[in-house]
Every structure is written in C-alpha cells, then in structure tokens.
C-alpha cells in the first residue's frame, strides 16, 4: 500500500499539475487549495504566498535528491564529489521538469523571479556541499556554497532542454566545476602567500 501523502506533498503534487496545465502566473493559491482538497487555511500556513510555494517545491526537490545520495567513497576527489551531488540533484528534479520549464519560461528576464529563486538555490547548494563533504563554513565554504548555487541556476536551462541521458548537463557541470576548482586553487595560493612566514 502506498504511503499516505503529507499535506505538503499533496500541495506540491497539485501545484506541479496546475502549473503544467495553467501556467505559473495564472496560479491561484485559493484555487490550488480546492484542487488539492486541502483547507485554504492549511495552505496559508504551509505557503502564505507564491514565493513560499516555490520554496516548498524546492524543499521537495532537496528531499528527493538527498534520498538518492550516498556518502562519497573514501579518497574521492572534491570535484568528483561535487559532480555526483549536483548531478543527483538534477536527476531528482525529473518529475518536476515540465512544471519547472513553465516557471522558467514565464519568469525569464524577471528580476523578481531570480530574487525568489536565489535562496532556494543556495539552500540546495548548502545541502549538496554538506552531503558531498565539501566545506560549508568560512571563506572557502562561502565560495563553495555560492559557487554551487550559481552552478545550479546556470545549468537549469541546459538541463531543461537536455535528453534523458543528461549528456549536455553532465558536460556543462564538469566544465564549470573544473573552472571553479582552478579559482579555488588560486584563492588558496593567494591566502597562503599572505600568511606571515615562520
């Protein structure tokens, strides 16, 4: 017997179906409550506005991604750990793809849309980095988590137009991670040069 859905899961499932059918801009939270058969006051508590609904959808993706992730094997290079974790995130997004394509198409060029999405990407990036045993604190952690967040946002359009094999997505992520690795190496060398000699 299938596990009973939580109100959050029911709401996200209904939202994805409505976004795919009617669009993001046309989505009404009151209509969503009726469609999901959830009391409107419960919907208000779960997501009082559409930005909160985006965060709820993002959290669902994070949970799906974390379920797929295993801890990295011992001695796995950091870039490989990051690659596997980022790819796992995009693989977990597969059931959300049609709705995310609609949201991206309707918010393209809208600064407000990017402001709404930025904290969602950053939250995902922090979990990706943590699960991949990458730094999440200090200067290096700041650079790592922000870099992954930018990578997720930068890769989204490529992933949306990619095939099931994710070949374009994998190639793009690999290129960007190699570039980030060189930047972090330069940052470490600069930091070491500034440290006083013993």
LUMKEMAR-116529 format. One record per atom (N, C-alpha, C): atom name; x, y, z. Coordinates in steps of 0.1 Angstrom, whole numbers, plus 5000, padded with zeros to 4 digits. Example, Ala and Ser with C-alpha at 12.3 -4.5 7.8 and 13.67 -1.06 7.14 Angstrom:
BEGIN
+------+------+------+------+
| name |   px |   py |   pz |
+------+------+------+------+
|    N | 5132 | 4943 | 5078 |
|   CA | 5123 | 4955 | 5078 |
|    C | 5132 | 4967 | 5078 |
|    N | 5128 | 4978 | 5071 |
|   CA | 5137 | 4989 | 5071 |
|    C | 5129 | 5000 | 5079 |
+------+------+------+------+
//
This chain:
BEGIN
+------+------+------+------+
| name |   px |   py |   pz |
+------+------+------+------+
|    N | 5008 | 4988 | 5000 |
|   CA | 5000 | 5000 | 5000 |
|    C | 5009 | 5012 | 5000 |
|    N | 5005 | 5022 | 4991 |
|   CA | 5013 | 5034 | 4990 |
|    C | 5012 | 5042 | 5003 |
|    N | 5023 | 5049 | 5007 |
|   CA | 5024 | 5057 | 5019 |
|    C | 5015 | 5069 | 5017 |
|    N | 5008 | 5073 | 5028 |
|   CA | 4999 | 5084 | 5027 |
|    C | 5007 | 5097 | 5025 |
|    N | 5002 | 5105 | 5016 |
|   CA | 5009 | 5118 | 5014 |
|    C | 5007 | 5128 | 5025 |
|    N | 5017 | 5135 | 5029 |
|   CA | 5016 | 5146 | 5038 |
|    C | 5009 | 5158 | 5031 |
|    N | 5003 | 5167 | 5039 |
|   CA | 4997 | 5179 | 5032 |
|    C | 5007 | 5186 | 5023 |
|    N | 5020 | 5187 | 5027 |
|   CA | 5030 | 5194 | 5018 |
|    C | 5031 | 5187 | 5005 |
|    N | 5032 | 5173 | 5006 |
|   CA | 5033 | 5165 | 4994 |
|    C | 5021 | 5166 | 4985 |
|    N | 5009 | 5166 | 4991 |
|   CA | 4997 | 5168 | 4983 |
|    C | 4997 | 5181 | 4976 |
|    N | 5001 | 5191 | 4983 |
|   CA | 5001 | 5205 | 4978 |
|    C | 5011 | 5207 | 4966 |
|    N | 5023 | 5201 | 4968 |
|   CA | 5033 | 5202 | 4958 |
|    C | 5028 | 5195 | 4945 |
|    N | 5023 | 5183 | 4947 |
|   CA | 5018 | 5175 | 4936 |
|    C | 5007 | 5182 | 4928 |
|    N | 4998 | 5188 | 4935 |
|   CA | 4987 | 5195 | 4929 |
|    C | 4992 | 5208 | 4922 |
|    N | 5002 | 5215 | 4928 |
|   CA | 5008 | 5227 | 4923 |
|    C | 5015 | 5224 | 4910 |
|    N | 5023 | 5213 | 4909 |
|   CA | 5030 | 5209 | 4897 |
|    C | 5020 | 5206 | 4886 |
|    N | 5009 | 5199 | 4889 |
|   CA | 5000 | 5196 | 4878 |
|    C | 4993 | 5209 | 4873 |
|    N | 4990 | 5218 | 4882 |
|   CA | 4983 | 5231 | 4878 |
|    C | 4992 | 5240 | 4870 |
|    N | 5005 | 5241 | 4875 |
|   CA | 5015 | 5249 | 4868 |
|    C | 5017 | 5244 | 4854 |
|    N | 5018 | 5231 | 4852 |
|   CA | 5020 | 5225 | 4839 |
|    C | 5008 | 5228 | 4830 |
|    N | 4996 | 5227 | 4836 |
|   CA | 4984 | 5229 | 4828 |
|    C | 4980 | 5244 | 4825 |
|    N | 4981 | 5252 | 4836 |
|   CA | 4976 | 5266 | 4835 |
|    C | 4987 | 5276 | 4835 |
|    N | 4999 | 5273 | 4839 |
|   CA | 5009 | 5283 | 4840 |
|    C | 5012 | 5287 | 4854 |
|    N | 5024 | 5294 | 4856 |
|   CA | 5028 | 5298 | 4869 |
|    C | 5021 | 5312 | 4872 |
|    N | 5021 | 5321 | 4863 |
|   CA | 5015 | 5334 | 4866 |
|    C | 5000 | 5333 | 4869 |
|    N | 4993 | 5324 | 4863 |
|   CA | 4979 | 5322 | 4865 |
|    C | 4975 | 5315 | 4877 |
|    N | 4985 | 5309 | 4884 |
|   CA | 4982 | 5300 | 4896 |
|    C | 4976 | 5308 | 4907 |
|    N | 4965 | 5304 | 4912 |
|   CA | 4959 | 5310 | 4924 |
|    C | 4960 | 5300 | 4936 |
|    N | 4965 | 5305 | 4947 |
|   CA | 4967 | 5296 | 4959 |
|    C | 4953 | 5291 | 4964 |
|    N | 4943 | 5300 | 4963 |
|   CA | 4930 | 5295 | 4968 |
|    C | 4925 | 5284 | 4959 |
|    N | 4926 | 5286 | 4946 |
|   CA | 4922 | 5275 | 4936 |
|    C | 4931 | 5263 | 4939 |
|    N | 4943 | 5264 | 4942 |
|   CA | 4952 | 5253 | 4944 |
|    C | 4947 | 5245 | 4956 |
|    N | 4943 | 5253 | 4967 |
|   CA | 4938 | 5246 | 4979 |
|    C | 4926 | 5237 | 4975 |
|    N | 4917 | 5242 | 4967 |
|   CA | 4905 | 5234 | 4963 |
|    C | 4909 | 5222 | 4955 |
|    N | 4918 | 5225 | 4945 |
|   CA | 4923 | 5214 | 4937 |
|    C | 4930 | 5203 | 4944 |
|    N | 4937 | 5206 | 4955 |
|   CA | 4944 | 5197 | 4963 |
|    C | 4936 | 5191 | 4974 |
|    N | 4923 | 5196 | 4975 |
|   CA | 4914 | 5192 | 4986 |
|    C | 4921 | 5194 | 5000 |
|    N | 4927 | 5205 | 5001 |
|   CA | 4933 | 5209 | 5014 |
|    C | 4926 | 5222 | 5019 |
|    N | 4922 | 5223 | 5032 |
|   CA | 4916 | 5236 | 5036 |
|    C | 4925 | 5248 | 5033 |
|    N | 4919 | 5258 | 5029 |
|   CA | 4926 | 5270 | 5025 |
|    C | 4935 | 5276 | 5036 |
|    N | 4930 | 5274 | 5048 |
|   CA | 4938 | 5279 | 5059 |
|    C | 4951 | 5271 | 5061 |
|    N | 4950 | 5258 | 5058 |
|   CA | 4962 | 5250 | 5059 |
|    C | 4972 | 5254 | 5048 |
|    N | 4967 | 5257 | 5036 |
|   CA | 4976 | 5261 | 5025 |
|    C | 4982 | 5274 | 5029 |
|    N | 4975 | 5283 | 5036 |
|   CA | 4981 | 5296 | 5040 |
|    C | 4992 | 5293 | 5050 |
|    N | 4990 | 5283 | 5059 |
|   CA | 5000 | 5280 | 5069 |
|    C | 5013 | 5274 | 5062 |
|    N | 5010 | 5266 | 5052 |
|   CA | 5022 | 5260 | 5045 |
|    C | 5029 | 5269 | 5036 |
|    N | 5021 | 5278 | 5029 |
|   CA | 5028 | 5287 | 5019 |
|    C | 5018 | 5299 | 5018 |
|    N | 5021 | 5310 | 5026 |
|   CA | 5012 | 5321 | 5025 |
|    C | 5013 | 5330 | 5012 |
|    N | 5023 | 5327 | 5004 |
|   CA | 5024 | 5334 | 4991 |
|    C | 5031 | 5324 | 4981 |
|    N | 5031 | 5329 | 4968 |
|   CA | 5037 | 5320 | 4958 |
|    C | 5052 | 5318 | 4960 |
|    N | 5059 | 5328 | 4966 |
|   CA | 5073 | 5326 | 4968 |
|    C | 5075 | 5315 | 4978 |
|    N | 5066 | 5314 | 4988 |
|   CA | 5067 | 5303 | 4998 |
|    C | 5064 | 5290 | 4991 |
|    N | 5055 | 5290 | 4981 |
|   CA | 5052 | 5277 | 4973 |
|    C | 5064 | 5273 | 4966 |
|    N | 5072 | 5283 | 4960 |
|   CA | 5084 | 5279 | 4953 |
|    C | 5094 | 5273 | 4963 |
|    N | 5095 | 5278 | 4975 |
|   CA | 5104 | 5272 | 4985 |
|    C | 5100 | 5258 | 4989 |
|    N | 5086 | 5256 | 4989 |
|   CA | 5081 | 5243 | 4992 |
|    C | 5084 | 5233 | 4981 |
|    N | 5083 | 5237 | 4969 |
|   CA | 5087 | 5229 | 4958 |
|    C | 5102 | 5226 | 4958 |
|    N | 5110 | 5236 | 4961 |
|   CA | 5124 | 5234 | 4962 |
|    C | 5128 | 5224 | 4973 |
|    N | 5121 | 5225 | 4984 |
|   CA | 5124 | 5216 | 4995 |
|    C | 5120 | 5202 | 4991 |
|    N | 5110 | 5200 | 4983 |
|   CA | 5106 | 5187 | 4979 |
|    C | 5117 | 5181 | 4970 |
|    N | 5123 | 5189 | 4961 |
|   CA | 5134 | 5185 | 4953 |
|    C | 5146 | 5181 | 4962 |
|    N | 5149 | 5190 | 4972 |
|   CA | 5160 | 5187 | 4980 |
|    C | 5159 | 5173 | 4987 |
|    N | 5147 | 5170 | 4992 |
|   CA | 5144 | 5158 | 4999 |
|    C | 5146 | 5146 | 4989 |
|    N | 5141 | 5147 | 4977 |
|   CA | 5142 | 5137 | 4967 |
|    C | 5157 | 5135 | 4964 |
|    N | 5165 | 5146 | 4963 |
|   CA | 5179 | 5145 | 4960 |
|    C | 5186 | 5138 | 4971 |
|    N | 5183 | 5142 | 4983 |
|   CA | 5191 | 5136 | 4995 |
|    C | 5188 | 5121 | 4996 |
|    N | 5176 | 5117 | 4992 |
|   CA | 5173 | 5102 | 4993 |
|    C | 5181 | 5094 | 4983 |
|    N | 5185 | 5101 | 4972 |
|   CA | 5193 | 5094 | 4962 |
|    C | 5208 | 5094 | 4965 |
|    N | 5212 | 5103 | 4973 |
|   CA | 5226 | 5105 | 4976 |
|    C | 5232 | 5095 | 4986 |
|    N | 5243 | 5090 | 4983 |
|   CA | 5251 | 5082 | 4993 |
|    C | 5263 | 5090 | 4997 |
|    N | 5268 | 5088 | 5008 |
|   CA | 5281 | 5095 | 5012 |
|    C | 5292 | 5091 | 5002 |
|    N | 5300 | 5101 | 4999 |
|   CA | 5311 | 5098 | 4989 |
|    C | 5321 | 5088 | 4994 |
|    N | 5326 | 5080 | 4985 |
|   CA | 5336 | 5070 | 4988 |
|    C | 5349 | 5077 | 4994 |
|    N | 5356 | 5069 | 5002 |
|   CA | 5368 | 5075 | 5008 |
|    C | 5378 | 5078 | 4997 |
|    N | 5385 | 5090 | 4999 |
|   CA | 5395 | 5094 | 4990 |
|    C | 5390 | 5099 | 4976 |
|    N | 5377 | 5101 | 4975 |
|   CA | 5371 | 5107 | 4963 |
|    C | 5375 | 5121 | 4962 |
|    N | 5380 | 5126 | 4950 |
|   CA | 5384 | 5140 | 4949 |
|    C | 5372 | 5149 | 4951 |
|    N | 5374 | 5161 | 4956 |
|   CA | 5363 | 5171 | 4959 |
|    C | 5355 | 5174 | 4946 |
|    N | 5362 | 5175 | 4935 |
|   CA | 5354 | 5178 | 4922 |
|    C | 5345 | 5167 | 4919 |
|    N | 5349 | 5155 | 4920 |
|   CA | 5341 | 5143 | 4917 |
|    C | 5329 | 5142 | 4927 |
|    N | 5332 | 5145 | 4940 |
|   CA | 5321 | 5145 | 4950 |
|    C | 5310 | 5156 | 4946 |
|    N | 5315 | 5168 | 4942 |
|   CA | 5306 | 5178 | 4938 |
|    C | 5298 | 5174 | 4926 |
|    N | 5305 | 5169 | 4916 |
|   CA | 5298 | 5165 | 4903 |
|    C | 5287 | 5155 | 4906 |
|    N | 5290 | 5144 | 4914 |
|   CA | 5280 | 5134 | 4917 |
|    C | 5268 | 5140 | 4924 |
|    N | 5271 | 5149 | 4934 |
|   CA | 5260 | 5155 | 4942 |
|    C | 5251 | 5164 | 4933 |
|    N | 5257 | 5172 | 4925 |
|   CA | 5250 | 5182 | 4916 |
|    C | 5242 | 5174 | 4906 |
|    N | 5248 | 5163 | 4900 |
|   CA | 5240 | 5155 | 4890 |
|    C | 5229 | 5148 | 4897 |
|    N | 5231 | 5144 | 4909 |
|   CA | 5220 | 5137 | 4917 |
|    C | 5208 | 5147 | 4919 |
|    N | 5211 | 5159 | 4921 |
|   CA | 5201 | 5169 | 4923 |
|    C | 5192 | 5170 | 4910 |
|    N | 5199 | 5171 | 4898 |
|   CA | 5192 | 5173 | 4886 |
|    C | 5184 | 5160 | 4883 |
|    N | 5189 | 5148 | 4886 |
|   CA | 5182 | 5136 | 4884 |
|    C | 5170 | 5135 | 4893 |
|    N | 5170 | 5141 | 4905 |
|   CA | 5159 | 5141 | 4913 |
|    C | 5148 | 5151 | 4908 |
|    N | 5152 | 5160 | 4900 |
|   CA | 5142 | 5170 | 4895 |
|    C | 5134 | 5165 | 4884 |
|    N | 5137 | 5153 | 4879 |
|   CA | 5130 | 5148 | 4867 |
|    C | 5115 | 5148 | 4868 |
|    N | 5108 | 5144 | 4879 |
|   CA | 5094 | 5145 | 4880 |
|    C | 5088 | 5160 | 4880 |
|    N | 5097 | 5169 | 4882 |
|   CA | 5093 | 5183 | 4883 |
|    C | 5096 | 5191 | 4870 |
|    N | 5102 | 5184 | 4860 |
|   CA | 5107 | 5191 | 4849 |
|    C | 5097 | 5199 | 4841 |
|    N | 5086 | 5193 | 4838 |
|   CA | 5076 | 5200 | 4830 |
|    C | 5071 | 5213 | 4837 |
|    N | 5068 | 5213 | 4850 |
|   CA | 5064 | 5224 | 4857 |
|    C | 5075 | 5235 | 4858 |
|    N | 5088 | 5230 | 4861 |
|   CA | 5099 | 5239 | 4862 |
|    C | 5102 | 5246 | 4848 |
|    N | 5099 | 5239 | 4837 |
|   CA | 5101 | 5245 | 4824 |
|    C | 5091 | 5257 | 4822 |
|    N | 5079 | 5255 | 4827 |
|   CA | 5069 | 5266 | 4826 |
|    C | 5073 | 5277 | 4835 |
|    N | 5077 | 5275 | 4847 |
|   CA | 5081 | 5285 | 4856 |
|    C | 5092 | 5293 | 4850 |
|    N | 5102 | 5286 | 4845 |
|   CA | 5114 | 5294 | 4839 |
|    C | 5110 | 5302 | 4827 |
|    N | 5101 | 5296 | 4818 |
|   CA | 5097 | 5304 | 4807 |
|    C | 5089 | 5316 | 4810 |
|    N | 5081 | 5316 | 4821 |
|   CA | 5073 | 5327 | 4825 |
|    C | 5080 | 5337 | 4833 |
|    N | 5091 | 5334 | 4839 |
|   CA | 5099 | 5343 | 4847 |
|    C | 5112 | 5347 | 4841 |
|    N | 5115 | 5343 | 4829 |
|   CA | 5127 | 5346 | 4822 |
|    C | 5128 | 5362 | 4820 |
|    N | 5139 | 5368 | 4824 |
|   CA | 5140 | 5382 | 4823 |
|    C | 5133 | 5390 | 4834 |
|    N | 5127 | 5383 | 4844 |
|   CA | 5121 | 5390 | 4855 |
|    C | 5130 | 5390 | 4867 |
|    N | 5135 | 5402 | 4871 |
|   CA | 5144 | 5402 | 4883 |
|    C | 5138 | 5396 | 4895 |
|    N | 5125 | 5398 | 4897 |
|   CA | 5118 | 5393 | 4909 |
|    C | 5119 | 5378 | 4909 |
|    N | 5118 | 5372 | 4898 |
|   CA | 5119 | 5357 | 4897 |
|    C | 5132 | 5352 | 4902 |
|    N | 5143 | 5359 | 4898 |
|   CA | 5156 | 5355 | 4902 |
|    C | 5158 | 5357 | 4917 |
|    N | 5153 | 5368 | 4923 |
|   CA | 5153 | 5371 | 4937 |
|    C | 5146 | 5360 | 4945 |
|    N | 5135 | 5356 | 4940 |
|   CA | 5127 | 5345 | 4946 |
|    C | 5135 | 5332 | 4946 |
|    N | 5142 | 5329 | 4935 |
|   CA | 5148 | 5316 | 4933 |
|    C | 5162 | 5315 | 4940 |
|    N | 5168 | 5327 | 4942 |
|   CA | 5182 | 5327 | 4948 |
|    C | 5183 | 5319 | 4961 |
|    N | 5174 | 5322 | 4971 |
|   CA | 5176 | 5315 | 4984 |
|    C | 5173 | 5300 | 4983 |
|    N | 5165 | 5296 | 4973 |
|   CA | 5162 | 5282 | 4971 |
|    C | 5174 | 5275 | 4965 |
|    N | 5181 | 5281 | 4955 |
|   CA | 5193 | 5275 | 4950 |
|    C | 5204 | 5274 | 4961 |
|    N | 5205 | 5285 | 4969 |
|   CA | 5215 | 5285 | 4980 |
|    C | 5213 | 5274 | 4990 |
|    N | 5200 | 5272 | 4994 |
|   CA | 5197 | 5262 | 5004 |
|    C | 5201 | 5248 | 4998 |
|    N | 5197 | 5246 | 4985 |
|   CA | 5201 | 5233 | 4979 |
|    C | 5216 | 5231 | 4978 |
|    N | 5223 | 5242 | 4975 |
|   CA | 5238 | 5242 | 4974 |
|    C | 5244 | 5238 | 4988 |
|    N | 5238 | 5244 | 4999 |
|   CA | 5244 | 5241 | 5012 |
|    C | 5242 | 5226 | 5015 |
|    N | 5231 | 5220 | 5012 |
|   CA | 5229 | 5206 | 5014 |
|    C | 5238 | 5197 | 5005 |
|    N | 5239 | 5201 | 4992 |
|   CA | 5248 | 5194 | 4983 |
|    C | 5262 | 5194 | 4988 |
|    N | 5267 | 5206 | 4992 |
|   CA | 5281 | 5207 | 4997 |
|    C | 5282 | 5198 | 5010 |
|    N | 5273 | 5199 | 5019 |
|   CA | 5274 | 5192 | 5032 |
|    C | 5274 | 5177 | 5029 |
|    N | 5265 | 5172 | 5020 |
|   CA | 5264 | 5158 | 5018 |
|    C | 5276 | 5153 | 5010 |
|    N | 5282 | 5161 | 5002 |
|   CA | 5294 | 5158 | 4995 |
|    C | 5307 | 5160 | 5003 |
|    N | 5305 | 5163 | 5016 |
|   CA | 5317 | 5166 | 5025 |
|    C | 5326 | 5176 | 5019 |
|    N | 5320 | 5187 | 5014 |
|   CA | 5327 | 5199 | 5010 |
|    C | 5326 | 5210 | 5020 |
|    N | 5335 | 5219 | 5021 |
|   CA | 5334 | 5230 | 5031 |
|    C | 5321 | 5238 | 5030 |
|    N | 5315 | 5241 | 5041 |
|   CA | 5303 | 5250 | 5041 |
|    C | 5304 | 5262 | 5050 |
|    N | 5315 | 5263 | 5057 |
|   CA | 5318 | 5275 | 5065 |
|    C | 5331 | 5282 | 5062 |
|    N | 5333 | 5294 | 5067 |
|   CA | 5345 | 5301 | 5064 |
|    C | 5345 | 5306 | 5050 |
|    N | 5356 | 5312 | 5046 |
|   CA | 5357 | 5318 | 5033 |
|    C | 5356 | 5307 | 5022 |
|    N | 5362 | 5296 | 5024 |
|   CA | 5362 | 5285 | 5014 |
|    C | 5347 | 5280 | 5013 |
|    N | 5341 | 5278 | 5025 |
|   CA | 5327 | 5274 | 5025 |
|    C | 5317 | 5283 | 5018 |
|    N | 5320 | 5296 | 5020 |
|   CA | 5312 | 5307 | 5013 |
|    C | 5313 | 5305 | 4998 |
|    N | 5326 | 5304 | 4994 |
|   CA | 5328 | 5303 | 4979 |
|    C | 5322 | 5290 | 4974 |
|    N | 5323 | 5279 | 4981 |
|   CA | 5318 | 5266 | 4976 |
|    C | 5303 | 5267 | 4975 |
|    N | 5296 | 5271 | 4986 |
|   CA | 5282 | 5270 | 4985 |
|    C | 5276 | 5280 | 4975 |
|    N | 5282 | 5292 | 4975 |
|   CA | 5277 | 5302 | 4965 |
|    C | 5280 | 5297 | 4950 |
|    N | 5292 | 5291 | 4949 |
|   CA | 5295 | 5286 | 4936 |
|    C | 5286 | 5275 | 4931 |
|    N | 5282 | 5266 | 4940 |
|   CA | 5273 | 5255 | 4936 |
|    C | 5259 | 5261 | 4933 |
|    N | 5255 | 5271 | 4941 |
|   CA | 5242 | 5278 | 4939 |
|    C | 5241 | 5284 | 4925 |
|    N | 5252 | 5291 | 4921 |
|   CA | 5253 | 5297 | 4908 |
|    C | 5253 | 5286 | 4897 |
|    N | 5260 | 5275 | 4900 |
|   CA | 5261 | 5264 | 4890 |
|    C | 5247 | 5258 | 4888 |
|    N | 5239 | 5256 | 4899 |
|   CA | 5226 | 5251 | 4897 |
|    C | 5217 | 5260 | 4889 |
|    N | 5218 | 5273 | 4891 |
|   CA | 5210 | 5282 | 4884 |
|    C | 5214 | 5283 | 4869 |
|    N | 5228 | 5283 | 4867 |
|   CA | 5233 | 5284 | 4854 |
|    C | 5230 | 5271 | 4845 |
|    N | 5229 | 5260 | 4852 |
|   CA | 5227 | 5247 | 4845 |
|    C | 5212 | 5245 | 4842 |
|    N | 5203 | 5251 | 4849 |
|   CA | 5189 | 5248 | 4848 |
|    C | 5184 | 5248 | 4834 |
|    N | 5187 | 5259 | 4826 |
|   CA | 5182 | 5260 | 4813 |
|    C | 5188 | 5249 | 4804 |
|    N | 5200 | 5245 | 4806 |
|   CA | 5206 | 5234 | 4798 |
|    C | 5199 | 5221 | 4801 |
|    N | 5197 | 5218 | 4814 |
|   CA | 5190 | 5206 | 4819 |
|    C | 5176 | 5205 | 4813 |
|    N | 5169 | 5216 | 4813 |
|   CA | 5155 | 5216 | 4808 |
|    C | 5154 | 5212 | 4793 |
|    N | 5165 | 5215 | 4786 |
|   CA | 5164 | 5212 | 4771 |
|    C | 5172 | 5199 | 4768 |
|    N | 5177 | 5193 | 4779 |
|   CA | 5186 | 5181 | 4777 |
|    C | 5177 | 5168 | 4776 |
|    N | 5183 | 5158 | 4770 |
|   CA | 5177 | 5145 | 4769 |
|    C | 5178 | 5137 | 4782 |
|    N | 5172 | 5125 | 4782 |
|   CA | 5172 | 5116 | 4794 |
|    C | 5186 | 5112 | 4798 |
|    N | 5195 | 5112 | 4789 |
|   CA | 5209 | 5108 | 4793 |
|    C | 5217 | 5119 | 4800 |
|    N | 5211 | 5131 | 4800 |
|   CA | 5217 | 5143 | 4806 |
|    C | 5232 | 5145 | 4802 |
|    N | 5235 | 5142 | 4789 |
|   CA | 5248 | 5143 | 4784 |
|    C | 5253 | 5158 | 4784 |
|    N | 5244 | 5167 | 4780 |
|   CA | 5247 | 5181 | 4779 |
|    C | 5248 | 5187 | 4793 |
|    N | 5240 | 5182 | 4802 |
|   CA | 5240 | 5187 | 4816 |
|    C | 5254 | 5183 | 4823 |
|    N | 5257 | 5170 | 4821 |
|   CA | 5270 | 5165 | 4827 |
|    C | 5282 | 5172 | 4821 |
|    N | 5282 | 5175 | 4808 |
|   CA | 5293 | 5182 | 4802 |
|    C | 5295 | 5196 | 4808 |
|    N | 5283 | 5203 | 4809 |
|   CA | 5283 | 5217 | 4814 |
|    C | 5288 | 5217 | 4829 |
|    N | 5282 | 5208 | 4837 |
|   CA | 5286 | 5208 | 4851 |
|    C | 5301 | 5205 | 4852 |
|    N | 5306 | 5195 | 4845 |
|   CA | 5320 | 5192 | 4845 |
|    C | 5329 | 5204 | 4842 |
|    N | 5326 | 5211 | 4831 |
|   CA | 5333 | 5223 | 4827 |
|    C | 5333 | 5233 | 4838 |
|    N | 5322 | 5236 | 4844 |
|   CA | 5321 | 5246 | 4854 |
|    C | 5328 | 5242 | 4867 |
|    N | 5328 | 5230 | 4870 |
|   CA | 5334 | 5225 | 4882 |
|    C | 5350 | 5226 | 4881 |
|    N | 5354 | 5223 | 4869 |
|   CA | 5369 | 5224 | 4866 |
|    C | 5373 | 5238 | 4867 |
|    N | 5365 | 5248 | 4862 |
|   CA | 5368 | 5262 | 4863 |
|    C | 5368 | 5266 | 4878 |
|    N | 5358 | 5262 | 4885 |
|   CA | 5357 | 5265 | 4899 |
|    C | 5369 | 5260 | 4907 |
|    N | 5373 | 5248 | 4904 |
|   CA | 5384 | 5242 | 4911 |
|    C | 5397 | 5250 | 4909 |
|    N | 5399 | 5256 | 4897 |
|   CA | 5410 | 5264 | 4894 |
|    C | 5409 | 5277 | 4902 |
|    N | 5397 | 5283 | 4903 |
|   CA | 5395 | 5295 | 4911 |
|    C | 5398 | 5293 | 4925 |
|    N | 5393 | 5282 | 4931 |
|   CA | 5396 | 5279 | 4945 |
|    C | 5411 | 5276 | 4947 |
|    N | 5417 | 5270 | 4938 |
|   CA | 5432 | 5268 | 4939 |
|    C | 5439 | 5281 | 4939 |
|    N | 5435 | 5291 | 4931 |
|   CA | 5441 | 5304 | 4931 |
|    C | 5438 | 5311 | 4944 |
|    N | 5426 | 5309 | 4949 |
|   CA | 5423 | 5315 | 4962 |
|    C | 5431 | 5310 | 4973 |
|    N | 5434 | 5297 | 4974 |
|   CA | 5442 | 5291 | 4984 |
|    C | 5457 | 5296 | 4983 |
|    N | 5462 | 5297 | 4970 |
|   CA | 5475 | 5302 | 4968 |
|    C | 5477 | 5316 | 4973 |
|    N | 5467 | 5325 | 4970 |
|   CA | 5467 | 5339 | 4974 |
|    C | 5467 | 5339 | 4990 |
|    N | 5459 | 5331 | 4996 |
|   CA | 5458 | 5331 | 5011 |
|    C | 5471 | 5327 | 5017 |
|    N | 5477 | 5316 | 5011 |
|   CA | 5490 | 5311 | 5016 |
|    C | 5501 | 5322 | 5015 |
|    N | 5501 | 5330 | 5004 |
|   CA | 5511 | 5340 | 5002 |
|    C | 5510 | 5351 | 5012 |
|    N | 5497 | 5354 | 5017 |
|   CA | 5495 | 5365 | 5026 |
|    C | 5498 | 5361 | 5040 |
|    N | 5500 | 5348 | 5043 |
|   CA | 5503 | 5343 | 5057 |
|    C | 5517 | 5346 | 5060 |
|    N | 5520 | 5352 | 5072 |
|   CA | 5534 | 5355 | 5075 |
|    C | 5542 | 5342 | 5076 |
|    N | 5555 | 5343 | 5072 |
|   CA | 5564 | 5332 | 5073 |
|    C | 5568 | 5330 | 5087 |
|    N | 5571 | 5317 | 5091 |
|   CA | 5575 | 5314 | 5105 |
|    C | 5589 | 5320 | 5107 |
+------+------+------+------+
//
